[in-house]
Every structure is written in C-alpha cells, then in structure tokens.
Amino acid sequence: MYFEDYSKFISAYEDFENSKYVIFGIPFDATTSYKPGARFGPDEVRGASWGLETFSPILKKDLIDLKICDKYNISIEGNQETIINRAYLAAKNIMENGKVPVMIGGEHSVTYPMIKAVKDVYSDFIIIHFDAHCDLRNSYNGNEQSHASVIRRSYDFTKDIFQFGIRSGDREEWEFGWENTNISMNMPTKTDIEKIKELNKPIYITIDIDVLDPAFVPGTGTPEPCGFSPKELIESLYLLKELKDRIVGFDVVEVSPHYDLGKITSVTAAKIIRELMLIIDRQ
C-alpha cells in the first residue's frame, strides 16, 4: 500500500455494503451555550485515531478484524430542523441495513436524531447516557432541541434511561431525573448492568466527553470539574460486554478541538470509540 486515507477513522476500510459498523460525523454546534467548536470534533477525532494501535490488549481484539465503514460527515447545510431530519434518515438507513451506527459529534443535540431513528427501527429500547450534565431541560434559550435538552427530548421515545457520571444541572432537571430516569453521579456498577440486562431490550449508548474531568479532556465546550478519569470510564464500559448482543449503536459527542491540549481529548474520544466497537463485536 502506497497511500493512506487519514481522513477516515483508523481501520475503516470497508464499503457500506460489506460493513458491520458505520462511522459518521455530525459537525453541528449551533446551540452550544458556553464555548462553541464541537463542529470540528468529528474530523479531529478521526485524525487522532491514527495515533492509536488497532489492537486492544485488555479485550485481546483488533479493529483490523472488524468490518468498518466511514461515511464521513452529514451535510450541515440548512437550519437545525433540516439537519436533524437528514441525520435521522442516515441513522435509520444504517440500522435498517443491519449495521451499527457509530456517530461522532458535534454538540450533544445531535444525539436526538440517532435516538429518533432507534425508536423507529427497534421500537422499545434503552438509553445509556454518560455525561457531566443532566441534559434534562425542557428547553434552553427557547430551543427545545438544545444540547441541554437532548435527554429530555429522548424521554419522549423511551422511559428506560440510565444516566451515569451526572454532576451538574438545575433543580428542575435533578427533580425530573430523580423521578423519571435512573440518574447517578457515579459510573455504572455490576448491579446497574444486571438491572439493564434484565430489561432485555435494544440499547443505545451516548457519551458526552465532558463526563471526564477537564484535567484529562480540556477540549470540550462545557467543562465540569470533579469528573472521572478516562481509565474509570473505559473500565466501566468493559462491564457492557455482558450487554453486547443488545447494543445497536453509540455516539461520542462534545469534543471541541480549539480548547484541547496536544489533542489529548480527541485521542481519548478515539480510544473510547475503538474500545466500544471491540466490546460490542459479536465475533
């Protein structure tokens, strides 16, 4: 091989028809309320992935053995409603073809079209949400599709929502979460995994990179102190191996490269994506 395409995620060599995992980005951050820039996240995470090995020594698996396609980024021409619909149709097409979507954000509002597509394809399902923030506002700055409202909007599609690492939100959000979702300030435990497993439903995972402490991932638009280390998060993801047959897609969002140091946030996001694809691999 004389040439390499570094614009794709590492090992994403397959075409759509032959792939099992389909990576794509949604470079959108128009509702960001603090520091914009997450629109540049998808490409930076792809680039940073080339600094990783394809092999995971913990899982003893290698990305080169997976059939991965990278479809690049959703077009963000048009208003938010148009972009949401475009992303929804793309995600739905991926899942209807029996493939696992792997979405890179973008701000967290871009998870909404993914959840909407999961609802249409799988009907009854579970959301596992890692984040520093509740994201349970009914609206923010007059926008019901804000990045601060994405889990509240997702509640319209499923009541089985498990939130982990949450440490920030207004009183109304916390009260809504305590009453309506399984909200925790901690990482998931084996007991949590058993509870999710007993529901026996398809699972979608969304990971906001700011669930991690900004000391480890400064490149995000809404950093929140007192978070977790990448090791703590990834070790908790390994617990999901028991659920791998039920996981139908996932995303990693809110990487904002302009505030990063040495691309450590982007490479952390890339490693999370690598490990999750290998965790849910059914071979």
VEXNU-240687 format. One record per residue (C-alpha): residue number from 1; residue in three letters; z, x, y. Coordinates in steps of 0.02 Angstrom, whole numbers. Each point is the difference from the previous one (the first is absolute). Example, Ala and Ser with C-alpha at 12.3 -4.5 7.8 and 13.67 -1.06 7.14 Angstrom:
<atoms>
+-------+-------+--------+--------+--------+
! margu ! marti !     c3 !     c1 !     c2 !
+-------+-------+--------+--------+--------+
!     1 !   Ala !    390 !    615 !   -225 !
!     2 !   Ser !    -33 !     69 !    172 !
+-------+-------+--------+--------+--------+
</atoms>
This chain:
<atoms>
+-------+-------+--------+--------+--------+
! margu ! marti !     c3 !     c1 !     c2 !
+-------+-------+--------+--------+--------+
!     1 !   Met !      0 !      0 !      0 !
!     2 !   Tyr !    -54 !     74 !    166 !
!     3 !   Phe !     61 !   -134 !    118 !
!     4 !   Glu !    158 !   -104 !     18 !
!     5 !   Asp !     25 !   -162 !     95 !
!     6 !   Tyr !    166 !     21 !     89 !
!     7 !   Ser !    -20 !   -167 !     88 !
!     8 !   Lys !     55 !    -86 !   -160 !
!     9 !   Phe !    171 !      0 !    -83 !
!    10 !   Ile !     19 !    140 !   -125 !
!    11 !   Ser !    -80 !    -38 !   -170 !
!    12 !   Ala !    -78 !   -162 !     63 !
!    13 !   Tyr !   -168 !     41 !    -79 !
!    14 !   Glu !    -47 !   -164 !    -87 !
!    15 !   Asp !   -115 !   -136 !     64 !
!    16 !   Phe !     68 !   -176 !     20 !
!    17 !   Glu !    -68 !    -70 !   -161 !
!    18 !   Asn !     80 !    132 !   -111 !
!    19 !   Ser !    164 !     16 !     93 !
!    20 !   Lys !    172 !    -69 !    -41 !
!    21 !   Tyr !     80 !     42 !    168 !
!    22 !   Val !    -86 !    -33 !    166 !
!    23 !   Ile !     67 !     88 !    153 !
!    24 !   Phe !    -44 !    -61 !    174 !
!    25 !   Gly !     72 !     13 !    175 !
!    26 !   Ile !     33 !   -129 !    135 !
!    27 !   Pro !      6 !    105 !    160 !
!    28 !   Phe !     79 !   -132 !    111 !
!    29 !   Asp !    153 !     12 !    115 !
!    30 !   Ala !    -29 !   -124 !    140 !
!    31 !   Thr !    171 !    -85 !    -16 !
!    32 !   Thr !    103 !    160 !     -7 !
!    33 !   Ser !    152 !    -26 !    111 !
!    34 !   Tyr !     59 !    180 !     28 !
!    35 !   Lys !   -116 !    147 !    -34 !
!    36 !   Pro !   -182 !    -40 !    -45 !
!    37 !   Gly !   -107 !    113 !   -107 !
!    38 !   Ala !     12 !    -69 !   -178 !
!    39 !   Arg !   -186 !    -39 !      9 !
!    40 !   Phe !    -27 !    185 !    -35 !
!    41 !   Gly !    111 !     -3 !   -154 !
!    42 !   Pro !   -126 !    -36 !   -138 !
!    43 !   Asp !   -110 !    150 !     36 !
!    44 !   Glu !    147 !    118 !     26 !
!    45 !   Val !     79 !    -53 !   -164 !
!    46 !   Arg !   -164 !     29 !    -90 !
!    47 !   Gly !    -16 !    173 !     76 !
!    48 !   Ala !    179 !     44 !    -42 !
!    49 !   Ser !    -24 !    -52 !   -181 !
!    50 !   Trp !   -106 !    155 !    -27 !
!    51 !   Gly !    155 !    106 !     27 !
!    52 !   Leu !     76 !    -75 !   -158 !
!    53 !   Glu !    -28 !     39 !   -181 !
!    54 !   Thr !    -74 !   -144 !   -101 !
!    55 !   Phe !    131 !     25 !   -136 !
!    56 !   Ser !    174 !    -78 !      4 !
!    57 !   Pro !    123 !    105 !   -101 !
!    58 !   Ile !    129 !   -140 !     -1 !
!    59 !   Leu !   -120 !   -129 !    -71 !
!    60 !   Lys !   -102 !    128 !    -98 !
!    61 !   Lys !   -159 !    -87 !     58 !
!    62 !   Asp !   -149 !     55 !    102 !
!    63 !   Leu !   -105 !    -94 !    128 !
!    64 !   Ile !   -158 !     77 !    -72 !
!    65 !   Asp !     26 !   -110 !   -153 !
!    66 !   Leu !     -2 !   -159 !    106 !
!    67 !   Lys !   -155 !    -91 !     57 !
!    68 !   Ile !     23 !     -8 !    189 !
!    69 !   Cys !   -121 !    -58 !    133 !
!    70 !   Asp !     22 !     24 !    188 !
!    71 !   Lys !    -95 !   -130 !    101 !
!    72 !   Tyr !     51 !     79 !    167 !
!    73 !   Asn !     59 !   -117 !    138 !
!    74 !   Ile !    -17 !   -183 !     44 !
!    75 !   Ser !   -101 !    -26 !    158 !
!    76 !   Ile !    116 !    -44 !    144 !
!    77 !   Glu !   -133 !    -77 !    110 !
!    78 !   Gly !     55 !   -168 !     73 !
!    79 !   Asn !    168 !    -80 !     35 !
!    80 !   Gln !    154 !      2 !   -112 !
!    81 !   Glu !    -45 !   -162 !    -88 !
!    82 !   Thr !   -173 !     68 !    -44 !
!    83 !   Ile !     73 !    163 !    -65 !
!    84 !   Ile !    131 !    -92 !   -104 !
!    85 !   Asn !   -134 !   -107 !    -80 !
!    86 !   Arg !   -112 !    149 !    -35 !
!    87 !   Ala !    143 !     96 !    -83 !
!    88 !   Tyr !     52 !   -155 !    -98 !
!    89 !   Leu !   -175 !    -23 !    -71 !
!    90 !   Ala !    -11 !    184 !    -47 !
!    91 !   Ala !    169 !     -1 !    -88 !
!    92 !   Lys !    -39 !   -163 !    -89 !
!    93 !   Asn !   -166 !     70 !    -63 !
!    94 !   Ile !     87 !    155 !    -67 !
!    95 !   Met !    129 !   -102 !    -95 !
!    96 !   Glu !   -124 !   -129 !    -64 !
!    97 !   Asn !    -96 !    145 !    -77 !
!    98 !   Gly !    156 !     49 !    -98 !
!    99 !   Lys !     40 !    154 !    104 !
!   100 !   Val !    158 !     58 !     89 !
!   101 !   Pro !    -13 !     11 !    190 !
!   102 !   Val !     86 !    148 !     83 !
!   103 !   Met !      3 !    -30 !    187 !
!   104 !   Ile !     44 !    129 !    132 !
!   105 !   Gly !     53 !    -64 !    172 !
!   106 !   Gly !     -4 !    -24 !    143 !
!   107 !   Glu !    152 !    -90 !     68 !
!   108 !   His !     96 !   -116 !   -114 !
!   109 !   Ser !    -89 !   -158 !     55 !
!   110 !   Val !   -147 !     55 !   -109 !
!   111 !   Thr !    102 !    -41 !   -155 !
!   112 !   Tyr !    -20 !   -186 !     38 !
!   113 !   Pro !   -182 !    -14 !    -59 !
!   114 !   Met !     48 !     93 !   -159 !
!   115 !   Ile !    139 !   -124 !    -36 !
!   116 !   Lys !   -115 !   -146 !     38 !
!   117 !   Ala !   -127 !     68 !   -125 !
!   118 !   Val !    135 !     24 !   -133 !
!   119 !   Lys !     50 !   -182 !     24 !
!   120 !   Asp !   -178 !    -61 !    -24 !
!   121 !   Val !    -34 !    107 !   -154 !
!   122 !   Tyr !    169 !     -4 !    -90 !
!   123 !   Ser !     83 !   -156 !     74 !
!   124 !   Asp !    184 !     35 !    -40 !
!   125 !   Phe !     58 !    178 !     34 !
!   126 !   Ile !    136 !    118 !     62 !
!   127 !   Ile !      3 !    113 !    153 !
!   128 !   Ile !     98 !    164 !     -5 !
!   129 !   His !     22 !     62 !    178 !
!   130 !   Phe !     63 !    172 !     54 !
!   131 !   Asp !     34 !     14 !    187 !
!   132 !   Ala !    125 !     47 !    135 !
!   133 !   His !    -30 !   -169 !     83 !
!   134 !   Cys !     20 !   -179 !    -58 !
!   135 !   Asp !   -172 !    -53 !     67 !
!   136 !   Leu !     65 !   -178 !     -7 !
!   137 !   Arg !    -28 !    -55 !    181 !
!   138 !   Asn !    -89 !   -165 !     10 !
!   139 !   Ser !   -103 !     77 !    139 !
!   140 !   Tyr !     10 !    152 !    113 !
!   141 !   Asn !    -69 !      6 !    176 !
!   142 !   Gly !    -76 !   -170 !    -35 !
!   143 !   Asn !    -97 !     60 !   -153 !
!   144 !   Glu !     40 !    -75 !   -169 !
!   145 !   Gln !   -108 !    136 !    -81 !
!   146 !   Ser !     99 !    144 !     75 !
!   147 !   His !     51 !    149 !   -103 !
!   148 !   Ala !    179 !    -63 !     28 !
!   149 !   Ser !    -43 !   -167 !    -83 !
!   150 !   Val !    -96 !     52 !   -156 !
!   151 !   Ile !    135 !    -41 !   -129 !
!   152 !   Arg !     42 !   -164 !     87 !
!   153 !   Arg !   -185 !    -48 !    -15 !
!   154 !   Ser !      0 !     59 !   -181 !
!   155 !   Tyr !    144 !   -119 !    -35 !
!   156 !   Asp !   -127 !   -140 !     23 !
!   157 !   Phe !    -84 !     63 !   -160 !
!   158 !   Thr !    148 !     45 !   -110 !
!   159 !   Lys !    188 !    -18 !      3 !
!   160 !   Asp !     23 !    144 !   -123 !
!   161 !   Ile !     21 !    142 !    125 !
!   162 !   Phe !    105 !    155 !    -32 !
!   163 !   Gln !     33 !    108 !    153 !
!   164 !   Phe !     71 !    177 !    -14 !
!   165 !   Gly !     56 !    132 !    124 !
!   166 !   Ile !     17 !   -126 !    142 !
!   167 !   Arg !    112 !     57 !    142 !
!   168 !   Ser !    -70 !    -78 !    158 !
!   169 !   Gly !    -32 !   -176 !     61 !
!   170 !   Asp !     68 !   -130 !    119 !
!   171 !   Arg !    135 !   -125 !    -50 !
!   172 !   Glu !   -125 !   -139 !    -40 !
!   173 !   Glu !    -99 !    114 !   -116 !
!   174 !   Trp !    154 !     55 !    -96 !
!   175 !   Glu !     62 !   -179 !    -17 !
!   176 !   Phe !   -172 !    -54 !    -63 !
!   177 !   Gly !     -2 !    144 !   -124 !
!   178 !   Trp !    176 !    -30 !    -64 !
!   179 !   Glu !    -42 !   -182 !    -30 !
!   180 !   Asn !   -180 !     10 !    -61 !
!   181 !   Thr !    -47 !    172 !    -68 !
!   182 !   Asn !     82 !    133 !   -107 !
!   183 !   Ile !     36 !    119 !    143 !
!   184 !   Ser !     89 !    166 !    -25 !
!   185 !   Met !     41 !    151 !    107 !
!   186 !   Asn !    -13 !    108 !   -155 !
!   187 !   Met !   -135 !     60 !   -119 !
!   188 !   Pro !    -27 !   -106 !   -157 !
!   189 !   Thr !    115 !     22 !   -148 !
!   190 !   Lys !    -29 !    -31 !   -185 !
!   191 !   Thr !     84 !   -169 !     24 !
!   192 !   Asp !   -127 !    -45 !    134 !
!   193 !   Ile !   -142 !     52 !   -115 !
!   194 !   Glu !     69 !   -108 !   -141 !
!   195 !   Lys !     12 !   -149 !    118 !
!   196 !   Ile !   -182 !     24 !     53 !
!   197 !   Lys !    -55 !     28 !   -180 !
!   198 !   Glu !     80 !   -163 !    -57 !
!   199 !   Leu !   -109 !    -99 !    121 !
!   200 !   Asn !   -153 !     59 !    -99 !
!   201 !   Lys !   -124 !    -20 !    143 !
!   202 !   Pro !   -136 !    109 !     79 !
!   203 !   Ile !     70 !    123 !    127 !
!   204 !   Tyr !    -67 !     66 !    165 !
!   205 !   Ile !     86 !    150 !     81 !
!   206 !   Thr !     -2 !     40 !    185 !
!   207 !   Ile !     75 !    162 !     67 !
!   208 !   Asp !     27 !     30 !    184 !
!   209 !   Ile !     18 !    188 !     19 !
!   210 !   Asp !    143 !    -24 !    124 !
!   211 !   Val !    113 !    -49 !   -145 !
!   212 !   Leu !     21 !    189 !     -4 !
!   213 !   Asp !    108 !     89 !    127 !
!   214 !   Pro !    -99 !     66 !    151 !
!   215 !   Ala !     68 !    173 !    -38 !
!   216 !   Phe !   -119 !     -2 !   -149 !
!   217 !   Val !   -141 !   -107 !     71 !
!   218 !   Pro !    -10 !     12 !    191 !
!   219 !   Gly !   -179 !    -64 !      0 !
!   220 !   Thr !     33 !   -187 !     13 !
!   221 !   Gly !     -4 !   -125 !    140 !
!   222 !   Thr !    175 !    -73 !    -17 !
!   223 !   Pro !    115 !    137 !    -67 !
!   224 !   Glu !    173 !    -59 !    -52 !
!   225 !   Pro !    143 !    123 !    -32 !
!   226 !   Cys !    115 !     -1 !   -152 !
!   227 !   Gly !   -142 !    -21 !   -124 !
!   228 !   Phe !    -40 !     71 !   -170 !
!   229 !   Ser !    -76 !    162 !    -59 !
!   230 !   Pro !   -171 !      4 !    -85 !
!   231 !   Lys !     87 !     54 !   -160 !
!   232 !   Glu !    114 !   -153 !      4 !
!   233 !   Leu !   -148 !   -116 !     27 !
!   234 !   Ile !   -111 !     76 !   -133 !
!   235 !   Glu !    141 !      4 !   -127 !
!   236 !   Ser !     26 !   -185 !     31 !
!   237 !   Leu !   -187 !    -29 !    -26 !
!   238 !   Tyr !     15 !     79 !   -172 !
!   239 !   Leu !    111 !   -148 !    -48 !
!   240 !   Leu !   -155 !   -108 !     22 !
!   241 !   Lys !    -75 !     74 !   -159 !
!   242 !   Glu !     81 !   -146 !    -92 !
!   243 !   Leu !   -103 !   -118 !    108 !
!   244 !   Lys !   -166 !     93 !     -3 !
!   245 !   Asp !    -90 !   -134 !   -101 !
!   246 !   Arg !     37 !   -127 !    137 !
!   247 !   Ile !    -45 !    101 !    156 !
!   248 !   Val !   -165 !    -63 !     71 !
!   249 !   Gly !    -12 !    102 !    161 !
!   250 !   Phe !     93 !     96 !    132 !
!   251 !   Asp !    -11 !     73 !    174 !
!   252 !   Val !     76 !    138 !    106 !
!   253 !   Val !     -1 !    -37 !    186 !
!   254 !   Glu !     59 !     58 !    173 !
!   255 !   Val !    -48 !    184 !    -11 !
!   256 !   Ser !    -34 !     49 !    181 !
!   257 !   Pro !    -70 !    177 !      1 !
!   258 !   His !     18 !     36 !    186 !
!   259 !   Tyr !    189 !     12 !    -18 !
!   260 !   Asp !     -4 !    101 !   -160 !
!   261 !   Leu !     52 !    181 !    -23 !
!   262 !   Gly !   -109 !    107 !   -111 !
!   263 !   Lys !    -69 !   -159 !    -84 !
!   264 !   Ile !    161 !    -19 !    -99 !
!   265 !   Thr !     -3 !   -190 !     19 !
!   266 !   Ser !   -180 !    -13 !    -58 !
!   267 !   Val !     26 !    110 !   -151 !
!   268 !   Thr !    158 !    -97 !    -46 !
!   269 !   Ala !   -100 !   -162 !      7 !
!   270 !   Ala !   -136 !     79 !   -107 !
!   271 !   Lys !    128 !     54 !   -130 !
!   272 !   Ile !     75 !   -176 !     -5 !
!   273 !   Ile !   -175 !    -68 !    -33 !
!   274 !   Arg !    -33 !    130 !   -135 !
!   275 !   Glu !    164 !    -36 !    -89 !
!   276 !   Leu !    -20 !   -189 !     10 !
!   277 !   Met !   -175 !      3 !    -73 !
!   278 !   Leu !     64 !    108 !   -143 !
!   279 !   Ile !    155 !   -109 !    -23 !
!   280 !   Ile !   -101 !   -158 !    -22 !
!   281 !   Asp !   -137 !     81 !   -104 !
!   282 !   Arg !    -12 !    -97 !   -162 !
!   283 !   Gln !    -83 !    133 !   -107 !
+-------+-------+--------+--------+--------+
</atoms>
